[in-house]
């Protein structure tokens, strides 16, 4: 069967740095509409202790998710031997499209993938574009789909982009708004005749009963904003934490077993950057499933401390930083087995085993 390798990677990390101190003057409200009694410095200190986030990145005013995606896509092409006109598909994973100016109305038509094609100036009509709405695991799901299309002979080169401007759709009066950030990452998956390296296996799942609304859109905690008809990201943090801790490690183990490997064969685990403590707990659960005491710092790189949670963009951005040697203490070499794993709205979980060519 045709091998599938990542032939190009690029990312767009916005230049606007937003430290936690940015929120010192924010009016935070509880779900019942009442103000928190704790002062903001206490709220922020607790937030940083739980999530690990010290700062995050926001897009420039007027900059949309498709703009960030186009920048990442151009860099991925520059870092590959693939001509843009030879792309068979462009897949853009996101959750909120491009935000309308001065409000948080979602704009998904035309698709963001088609907008990227336009910004890249691709003239080839056979370059087919579509978007994936799959929560934070969207980029991993796009990678799985790209692999399937190439392995069945339908494509040779597929670009998968993950991009968001979450700063434009968060409730400014909700403490959870401090988690989210903006960014984009792009990867090109290509057919290869190499005997070693590339996609190995995957495992995915969706739980949509009680878990369906763990992450959903809803009104602001500040009731005065709701007269304008806005809708914002809302999440049940404790429920998500428990769900992820219960199920993500199992999905990773499933993918490793489908690859015919053991945990000792895995060199890196790139987990969606949702919450530092949660990701650490997931990895420790994975160690427990295998009955080992692993080194989480060596196995699992982290970017959430300075980049925040940019949803679909966290894994491809992290991959790009490692490949460029910009994530201290982490590198990837030929033959290394790595895991891409994510959890998010749906609730969806997926994990993919990939070997560095």
RACOR-V610139 format. One record per residue. N is the residue number from 1. RES is the residue in one small letter. OMEGA is omega in radians with two decimals (999 if undefined). NEAR is the number of other ideal C-beta (glycine too) atoms within 12 Angstrom. Layout:
n,res,omega,near
N,RES,OMEGA,NEAR
N,RES,OMEGA,NEAR
This chain:
n,res,omega,near
1,x,-3.09,15
2,x,3.05,22
3,x,-3.14,25
4,x,-3.13,41
5,x,3.00,37
6,x,-3.05,44
7,x,3.12,36
8,x,-3.14,36
9,x,3.07,42
10,x,3.13,42
11,x,3.04,44
12,x,3.09,40
13,x,-3.10,37
14,x,-3.07,35
15,x,-3.10,15
16,x,-3.13,23
17,x,-3.12,19
18,x,3.14,29
19,x,-3.14,21
20,x,-3.14,30
21,x,3.11,18
22,x,-3.04,24
23,x,-3.09,30
24,x,-3.11,18
25,x,-3.14,12
26,x,3.04,28
27,x,-3.14,25
28,x,3.14,33
29,x,3.03,28
30,x,-3.13,21
31,x,3.14,22
32,x,3.10,10
33,x,-3.14,19
34,x,3.10,14
35,x,3.03,19
36,x,3.13,25
37,x,3.12,11
38,x,3.04,15
39,x,-3.04,17
40,x,3.14,24
41,x,3.08,18
42,x,3.11,16
43,x,-3.10,29
44,x,-3.14,29
45,x,3.09,21
46,x,3.13,20
47,x,-3.11,34
48,x,3.13,29
49,x,-3.11,16
50,x,-3.00,25
51,x,-3.07,34
52,x,-3.04,28
53,x,3.05,40
54,x,-3.14,27
55,x,3.12,27
56,x,-3.13,42
57,x,3.07,38
58,x,3.07,31
59,x,3.07,36
60,x,3.08,18
61,x,-3.13,16
62,x,-3.14,14
63,x,-3.05,29
64,x,-3.14,37
65,x,3.14,46
66,x,3.08,41
67,x,3.10,31
68,x,3.13,52
69,x,3.13,57
70,x,3.10,36
71,x,3.12,36
72,x,-3.14,49
73,x,3.13,48
74,x,3.13,28
75,x,3.11,31
76,x,3.10,43
77,x,3.13,34
78,x,-3.12,22
79,x,-3.13,23
80,x,3.02,27
81,x,-3.08,16
82,x,3.04,35
83,x,-3.10,23
84,x,-3.11,30
85,x,-3.13,18
86,x,3.09,26
87,x,3.11,42
88,x,3.13,33
89,x,2.89,38
90,x,3.12,50
91,x,-3.14,49
92,x,3.08,53
93,x,3.11,53
94,x,3.12,50
95,x,-3.02,41
96,x,3.11,39
97,x,3.05,33
98,x,3.12,39
99,x,3.03,35
100,x,-3.13,18
101,x,3.05,14
102,x,3.00,11
103,x,-3.10,17
104,x,3.04,29
105,x,-3.10,20
106,x,-3.13,27
107,x,-3.11,24
108,x,-3.13,25
109,x,0.03,14
110,x,-3.10,19
111,x,3.11,29
112,x,3.11,47
113,x,3.11,43
114,x,3.11,29
115,x,3.09,32
116,x,3.10,47
117,x,3.11,35
118,x,-3.13,22
119,x,3.08,28
120,x,3.14,34
121,x,-3.13,16
122,x,-3.10,31
123,x,-3.07,14
124,x,-3.13,19
125,x,-3.13,12
126,x,3.05,18
127,x,-3.01,31
128,x,-3.01,23
129,x,3.00,33
130,x,-3.11,29
131,x,3.04,41
132,x,3.01,38
133,x,-3.00,30
134,x,-3.11,36
135,x,-3.14,41
136,x,3.10,48
137,x,-3.04,45
138,x,-3.13,48
139,x,3.12,57
140,x,3.13,51
141,x,3.06,42
142,x,3.10,47
143,x,3.10,50
144,x,3.13,38
145,x,3.12,36
146,x,3.13,45
147,x,-3.13,38
148,x,3.14,26
149,x,3.14,30
150,x,-3.11,34
151,x,3.13,27
152,x,3.07,17
153,x,-3.12,13
154,x,-3.08,20
155,x,3.04,31
156,x,-3.12,30
157,x,3.14,39
158,x,3.08,44
159,x,3.09,57
160,x,-3.11,59
161,x,2.97,61
162,x,-3.10,58
163,x,-3.14,55
164,x,2.88,56
165,x,-3.04,45
166,x,3.14,45
167,x,-3.08,38
168,x,-3.12,37
169,x,3.08,37
170,x,3.06,40
171,x,-3.08,36
172,x,-3.13,28
173,x,3.13,32
174,x,3.13,34
175,x,-3.11,36
176,x,-3.13,37
177,x,-3.12,39
178,x,-3.12,43
179,x,-2.87,39
180,x,-3.08,46
181,x,-3.11,46
182,x,3.08,48
183,x,3.12,51
184,x,3.05,53
185,x,-3.12,54
186,x,3.10,55
187,x,3.07,54
188,x,3.08,46
189,x,-3.04,46
190,x,3.03,40
191,x,-3.11,30
192,x,3.07,27
193,x,-3.12,15
194,x,-3.13,19
195,x,-3.10,11
196,x,3.04,16
197,x,3.08,26
198,x,3.14,35
199,x,3.13,40
200,x,-3.08,35
201,x,3.10,32
202,x,3.05,36
203,x,-3.13,32
204,x,-3.14,37
205,x,3.04,27
206,x,3.04,22
207,x,-2.99,28
208,x,3.02,18
209,x,3.10,11
210,x,-3.03,12
211,x,-3.00,28
212,x,-3.03,18
213,x,3.04,20
214,x,3.03,32
215,x,-3.09,37
216,x,3.10,23
217,x,-3.13,22
218,x,-3.11,23
219,x,3.11,24
220,x,3.01,32
221,x,3.06,31
222,x,-3.00,27
223,x,-3.12,19
224,x,3.13,15
225,x,-2.98,24
226,x,3.05,18
227,x,-3.10,10
228,x,3.07,16
229,x,-3.14,13
230,x,3.10,31
231,x,-2.95,22
232,x,3.08,35
233,x,3.07,40
234,x,-3.14,29
235,x,3.07,38
236,x,-2.97,23
237,x,-3.12,27
238,x,3.12,15
239,x,3.13,22
240,x,3.14,37
241,x,-3.13,28
242,x,3.13,21
243,x,-3.11,38
244,x,-3.11,44
245,x,-3.14,28
246,x,-2.90,23
247,x,-3.01,34
248,x,-3.14,47
249,x,3.11,36
250,x,3.12,28
251,x,3.10,42
252,x,3.13,47
253,x,3.10,33
254,x,-3.14,27
255,x,3.13,38
256,x,-3.14,33
257,x,3.09,23
258,x,3.10,20
259,x,-3.11,27
260,x,-3.08,13
261,x,3.01,25
262,x,-3.13,18
263,x,3.13,30
264,x,3.14,14
265,x,-3.07,23
266,x,-3.08,38
267,x,3.10,29
268,x,3.01,37
269,x,3.12,46
270,x,-3.11,44
271,x,3.05,47
272,x,-3.07,52
273,x,-3.10,48
274,x,-3.02,49
275,x,-3.06,39
276,x,-3.10,34
277,x,-3.14,26
278,x,3.14,38
279,x,3.10,41
280,x,3.13,32
281,x,3.10,27
282,x,-3.12,42
283,x,3.10,39
284,x,3.05,24
285,x,3.11,31
286,x,3.08,38
287,x,-3.12,25
288,x,3.13,18
289,x,3.14,25
290,x,3.11,24
291,x,-3.11,12
292,x,3.01,18
293,x,-3.07,13
294,x,3.11,26
295,x,-3.05,18
296,x,-3.12,24
297,x,3.14,17
298,x,-3.03,16
299,x,-2.99,34
300,x,3.06,38
301,x,-3.13,38
302,x,3.05,40
303,x,-3.00,42
304,x,-3.08,40
305,x,-3.08,25
306,x,-3.11,31
307,x,-3.13,44
308,x,-3.11,46
309,x,3.11,50
310,x,3.04,51
311,x,-3.06,52
312,x,-3.06,56
313,x,-2.96,56
314,x,-3.07,52
315,x,3.13,58
316,x,3.07,53
317,x,3.12,51
318,x,3.10,43
319,x,3.14,46
320,x,-3.13,40
321,x,3.13,32
322,x,-3.11,31
323,x,3.11,33
324,x,3.13,20
325,x,-3.06,13
326,x,3.07,20
327,x,-3.00,27
328,x,3.08,15
329,x,-3.10,16
330,x,3.06,27
331,x,3.12,21
332,x,-3.11,28
333,x,3.12,17
334,x,-3.14,16
335,x,3.12,17
336,x,3.05,28
337,x,-3.13,35
338,x,3.11,44
339,x,2.90,46
340,x,-3.11,49
341,x,-3.11,52
342,x,3.09,52
343,x,3.14,52
344,x,-3.00,51
345,x,-3.13,36
346,x,-0.19,32
347,x,-3.14,38
348,x,2.99,42
349,x,2.97,44
350,x,3.13,43
351,x,-3.10,44
352,x,3.07,47
353,x,-3.12,42
354,x,3.09,43
355,x,3.12,33
356,x,-3.13,27
357,x,999,26
